[in-house]
Amino acid sequence: MFEALSRCIQPGTIVTDVGSIKDSIMKKADELLPSDTYFIGGHPMAGAERSGYQASLPHLFENAYYILTPRKGTPEEAVNVLKSLVASTGAIPLILDSVTHDKRVGAVSHLPHVVAAALVNTVGNADGPDNSITRLAAGGFKDITRIASSNPKMWRDICLSNKDQLLSLISLMIDCLQEFSRDLEAGDSHAVEAFYSRAKEFRDQIPSSDSLYLLSYYQVYVDVEDRPGIIGRVATILGSQNVNIKNIRIINSREDEPGCLVLTLDDQRAQETAVRLLNNAGCRAYIR
């Protein structure tokens, strides 16, 4: 595409992409596009495990981070034009260099997809012809492996394009599993407990009001009963007091924790107000 563009593109044109890898495509842009055009890499961090036109959503980018990676020397005016376009979709534009992007996204997006697929394949290989394991694979297992249903061809290309970053992360994952395996084989109860304690401590320290990219978001957890109208009741309690819900999701893995709603709000004040309103109304709402 760059080769074709280089033969017809006009000076001053802004070009962007929506790929999940940035460094390799930025290098190709430097190599193939004229220096008087402005290539700004783009990665909207939004999507789902389904693909194709039939799975499209008009509000897909709303409240999603949209990474932009300008080439060196790109005029600020050109960057601002694209930032404005991105913001008009409801997304949150964020400027990063391409290497930093690939490292961060490799850790929090690409590696989890590899791990989810490996987990599903492991369970599939362990199952027998009667599918007795598969029949029990619900709740928490389905939640943590949902992304394994993503487009295989797309993830083939992502993994190969971000190979260096991903291989380093996979090596760390293998080391972690091998260490746990040795401790388990030795029956070292303290080491096995420490394995889970370290994970819990790190996971619990991830602030509910800060994203990976230091852009604020504020979440409230609401334990709810599984009955008709409960989501509407929660939304009505907050809406009647002008508390805007930016996003809402449902955690269903009841073997791990009670079913609950996770609400994303505008700011800390809205977060605190929501907890107060919901608890006063008899709901169990909290921040974690």
C-alpha positions as CSV (number, residue, x, y, z in Angstrom):
1,M,0.0,0.0,0.0
2,F,2.9,2.4,0.8
3,E,4.4,1.7,-2.6
4,A,1.1,2.5,-4.4
5,L,0.6,5.6,-2.3
6,S,4.1,6.9,-3.0
7,R,3.3,7.1,-6.7
8,C,0.1,9.3,-6.3
9,I,0.1,11.0,-2.9
10,Q,0.1,14.8,-2.8
11,P,2.5,16.8,-0.6
12,G,1.1,17.7,2.8
13,T,-1.3,14.7,2.8
14,I,-1.9,13.0,6.2
15,V,-1.9,9.2,6.1
16,T,-2.7,6.9,9.0
17,D,-3.4,3.2,9.7
18,V,-5.3,1.2,12.3
19,G,-2.9,-1.7,12.9
20,S,-2.0,-3.2,16.3
21,I,1.8,-2.9,15.6
22,K,3.5,0.4,15.1
23,D,7.3,0.2,14.9
24,S,7.5,-2.0,11.8
25,I,5.0,0.1,9.8
26,M,6.6,3.3,10.9
27,K,9.9,2.0,9.4
28,K,8.2,1.2,6.2
29,A,6.6,4.6,6.1
30,D,10.0,6.2,6.5
31,E,11.4,4.0,3.7
32,L,8.6,4.3,1.1
33,L,6.5,7.4,1.6
34,P,7.7,10.9,0.4
35,S,9.2,13.1,3.1
36,D,6.7,15.9,2.3
37,T,3.8,13.7,3.4
38,Y,2.7,13.1,7.0
39,F,2.3,9.5,8.1
40,I,0.9,9.2,11.6
41,G,0.5,5.6,12.8
42,G,-2.7,4.8,14.6
43,H,-4.0,2.0,16.9
44,P,-7.6,2.2,18.2
45,M,-7.6,0.0,21.3
46,A,-11.1,-1.2,20.8
47,G,-12.6,-4.3,19.3
48,A,-14.2,-7.6,20.2
49,E,-13.6,-11.3,19.5
50,R,-15.9,-11.2,16.5
51,S,-14.8,-9.8,13.2
52,G,-16.2,-8.6,9.9
53,Y,-18.8,-6.0,8.8
54,Q,-21.6,-7.8,10.6
55,A,-19.9,-7.4,13.9
56,S,-19.4,-3.6,13.5
57,L,-20.6,-1.1,16.0
58,P,-21.2,2.6,15.4
59,H,-19.9,3.5,18.9
60,L,-17.0,1.1,18.9
61,F,-14.3,3.7,19.6
62,E,-16.3,5.6,22.3
63,N,-14.1,6.0,25.4
64,A,-11.4,3.8,23.9
65,Y,-7.7,4.9,23.8
66,Y,-6.5,5.6,20.3
67,I,-2.7,5.6,20.1
68,L,-1.1,7.9,17.5
69,T,2.6,7.6,16.6
70,P,3.8,10.5,14.4
71,R,6.9,10.3,12.3
72,K,9.8,12.5,13.4
73,G,9.4,16.0,12.1
74,T,5.6,15.7,11.6
75,P,4.1,19.2,12.1
76,E,2.1,19.7,15.2
77,E,-0.8,21.0,13.0
78,A,-1.0,17.7,11.2
79,V,-1.0,15.8,14.5
80,N,-3.8,18.0,15.8
81,V,-5.9,17.4,12.7
82,L,-5.8,13.7,13.3
83,K,-6.3,14.0,17.0
84,S,-9.4,16.0,16.3
85,L,-10.7,13.4,13.9
86,V,-10.1,10.6,16.4
87,A,-11.7,12.6,19.2
88,S,-14.8,13.1,17.1
89,T,-15.5,9.3,17.1
90,G,-15.6,9.4,20.9
91,A,-12.1,8.0,21.3
92,I,-9.3,9.3,23.5
93,P,-6.2,10.2,21.4
94,L,-2.8,9.5,23.0
95,I,0.6,10.2,21.5
96,L,3.3,7.5,22.0
97,D,6.5,6.6,20.1
98,S,6.2,3.3,18.2
99,V,8.7,1.2,20.3
100,T,7.0,2.2,23.5
101,H,3.6,1.3,22.0
102,D,4.8,-2.1,20.9
103,K,6.3,-2.9,24.3
104,R,3.3,-1.8,26.3
105,V,0.7,-3.4,24.0
106,G,2.7,-6.5,23.7
107,A,2.5,-7.0,27.4
108,V,-1.1,-6.1,28.1
109,S,-2.7,-7.2,24.8
110,H,-0.6,-9.6,22.6
111,L,0.8,-11.8,25.4
112,P,-2.7,-12.3,27.0
113,H,-4.0,-13.5,23.6
114,V,-1.2,-16.0,23.4
115,V,-1.8,-17.2,27.0
116,A,-5.6,-17.4,26.4
117,A,-5.1,-19.5,23.3
118,A,-2.5,-21.7,25.0
119,L,-4.9,-22.3,28.0
120,V,-7.8,-23.3,25.7
121,N,-5.5,-25.6,23.6
122,T,-4.2,-27.2,26.8
123,V,-7.7,-27.9,28.1
124,G,-8.7,-29.1,24.7
125,N,-5.8,-31.5,24.6
126,A,-6.6,-32.8,28.1
127,D,-10.2,-33.5,27.3
128,G,-11.4,-36.9,26.2
129,P,-13.9,-38.0,23.5
130,D,-16.8,-37.6,25.9
131,N,-16.0,-33.8,26.3
132,S,-16.4,-34.1,30.1
133,I,-14.0,-31.2,30.7
134,T,-15.5,-29.0,28.1
135,R,-18.9,-29.3,29.7
136,L,-17.5,-27.8,32.9
137,A,-15.8,-25.0,31.1
138,A,-18.0,-22.1,32.1
139,G,-17.9,-19.1,34.3
140,G,-14.4,-18.0,35.1
141,F,-12.8,-20.2,32.4
142,K,-14.9,-18.6,29.7
143,D,-14.3,-15.1,31.0
144,I,-10.5,-15.4,31.1
145,T,-10.3,-17.2,27.7
146,R,-12.9,-15.0,25.8
147,I,-10.2,-13.4,23.7
148,A,-9.1,-16.8,22.4
149,S,-12.1,-16.6,20.0
150,S,-10.5,-13.7,18.2
151,N,-9.7,-13.8,14.4
152,P,-6.8,-16.3,14.0
153,K,-5.4,-14.7,10.8
154,M,-5.3,-11.2,12.4
155,W,-3.5,-12.6,15.5
156,R,-1.1,-14.5,13.3
157,D,0.0,-11.3,11.7
158,I,0.1,-9.4,14.9
159,C,2.3,-12.0,16.6
160,L,4.7,-12.2,13.6
161,S,4.9,-8.4,13.4
162,N,5.7,-7.9,17.1
163,K,7.8,-11.0,17.3
164,D,10.8,-9.6,19.2
165,Q,8.7,-8.0,21.9
166,L,6.5,-11.1,22.2
167,L,9.3,-13.6,22.4
168,S,10.9,-11.8,25.3
169,L,7.5,-11.7,27.1
170,I,6.8,-15.4,26.4
171,S,10.2,-16.3,27.8
172,L,9.4,-14.5,31.0
173,M,6.0,-16.4,31.1
174,I,7.8,-19.7,30.6
175,D,10.3,-18.9,33.4
176,C,7.4,-18.1,35.7
177,L,5.5,-21.4,34.9
178,Q,8.7,-23.5,35.2
179,E,9.5,-22.0,38.6
180,F,5.9,-22.7,39.8
181,S,6.1,-26.2,38.4
182,R,9.3,-26.9,40.4
183,D,7.8,-25.6,43.6
184,L,4.6,-27.7,43.0
185,E,6.6,-30.8,42.3
186,A,8.6,-30.3,45.5
187,G,5.4,-29.8,47.5
188,D,6.7,-26.4,48.7
189,S,3.5,-24.9,50.2
190,H,5.2,-21.6,51.1
191,A,6.4,-21.0,47.5
192,V,3.1,-22.0,46.0
193,E,1.3,-19.6,48.3
194,A,3.9,-16.9,47.6
195,F,3.2,-17.3,43.8
196,Y,-0.4,-16.4,44.3
197,S,0.3,-13.8,46.9
198,R,2.7,-11.9,44.6
199,A,0.0,-12.0,41.8
200,K,-2.7,-10.8,44.2
201,E,-0.5,-8.0,45.6
202,F,0.4,-6.7,42.1
203,R,-3.1,-7.0,40.8
204,D,-4.6,-5.3,43.8
205,Q,-2.2,-2.4,43.4
206,I,-3.3,-1.5,39.9
207,P,-5.3,1.6,40.6
208,S,-9.0,1.7,39.6
209,S,-8.6,5.3,38.6
210,D,-5.5,5.1,36.4
211,S,-5.0,3.3,33.1
212,L,-1.8,2.0,31.6
213,Y,-1.3,5.3,29.9
214,L,-2.0,7.5,32.9
215,L,-5.3,8.7,31.6
216,S,-7.8,8.8,34.4
217,Y,-10.9,6.6,34.6
218,Y,-12.9,5.9,37.7
219,Q,-14.7,2.6,38.4
220,V,-17.4,1.5,40.9
221,Y,-18.3,-2.1,41.5
222,V,-21.9,-3.0,42.3
223,D,-22.8,-6.4,43.6
224,V,-26.2,-7.2,42.1
225,E,-28.8,-10.0,42.1
226,D,-29.5,-11.8,38.8
227,R,-33.1,-10.5,38.2
228,P,-34.9,-8.4,35.6
229,G,-34.6,-4.7,35.8
230,I,-31.5,-4.5,38.1
231,I,-29.3,-2.8,35.6
232,G,-32.0,-0.2,34.9
233,R,-32.5,0.4,38.6
234,V,-28.7,1.1,39.1
235,A,-28.7,3.4,36.0
236,T,-31.8,5.2,37.2
237,I,-30.4,5.9,40.6
238,L,-27.3,7.5,39.2
239,G,-29.0,9.2,36.2
240,S,-31.6,10.9,38.4
241,Q,-28.7,12.7,40.2
242,N,-26.9,13.5,36.9
243,V,-24.1,11.0,37.4
244,N,-23.0,10.0,33.9
245,I,-22.0,6.3,33.3
246,K,-19.3,6.3,30.6
247,N,-19.2,2.5,30.4
248,I,-20.8,-0.5,32.1
249,R,-19.8,-4.2,32.0
250,I,-21.0,-7.3,33.8
251,I,-18.8,-9.8,35.6
252,N,-20.5,-13.2,35.5
253,S,-17.9,-15.6,36.9
254,R,-19.8,-16.4,40.1
255,E,-17.5,-19.2,41.2
256,D,-14.8,-16.6,41.7
257,E,-16.8,-13.6,43.0
258,P,-20.5,-12.5,43.1
259,G,-22.1,-11.3,39.9
260,C,-21.5,-7.6,39.7
261,L,-21.6,-4.5,37.5
262,V,-18.5,-2.5,36.8
263,L,-19.4,1.2,36.1
264,T,-16.9,3.6,34.6
265,L,-17.5,7.2,35.6
266,D,-16.2,10.7,34.6
267,D,-14.2,11.7,37.7
268,Q,-13.4,11.0,41.3
269,R,-16.3,13.1,42.5
270,A,-18.8,11.1,40.3
271,Q,-17.2,7.9,41.7
272,E,-17.7,8.9,45.3
273,T,-21.2,10.2,44.6
274,A,-22.2,7.0,42.9
275,V,-21.0,4.8,45.8
276,R,-22.9,7.0,48.3
277,L,-26.1,7.0,46.2
278,L,-26.1,3.3,45.5
279,N,-25.3,2.3,49.1
280,N,-28.1,4.6,50.4
281,A,-30.5,2.9,48.0
282,G,-29.7,-0.5,49.4
283,C,-27.1,-1.7,46.8
284,R,-23.6,-2.9,47.7
285,A,-21.3,-0.5,45.9
286,Y,-17.6,-0.1,46.4
287,I,-14.3,1.0,45.0
288,R,-11.3,-1.3,44.7
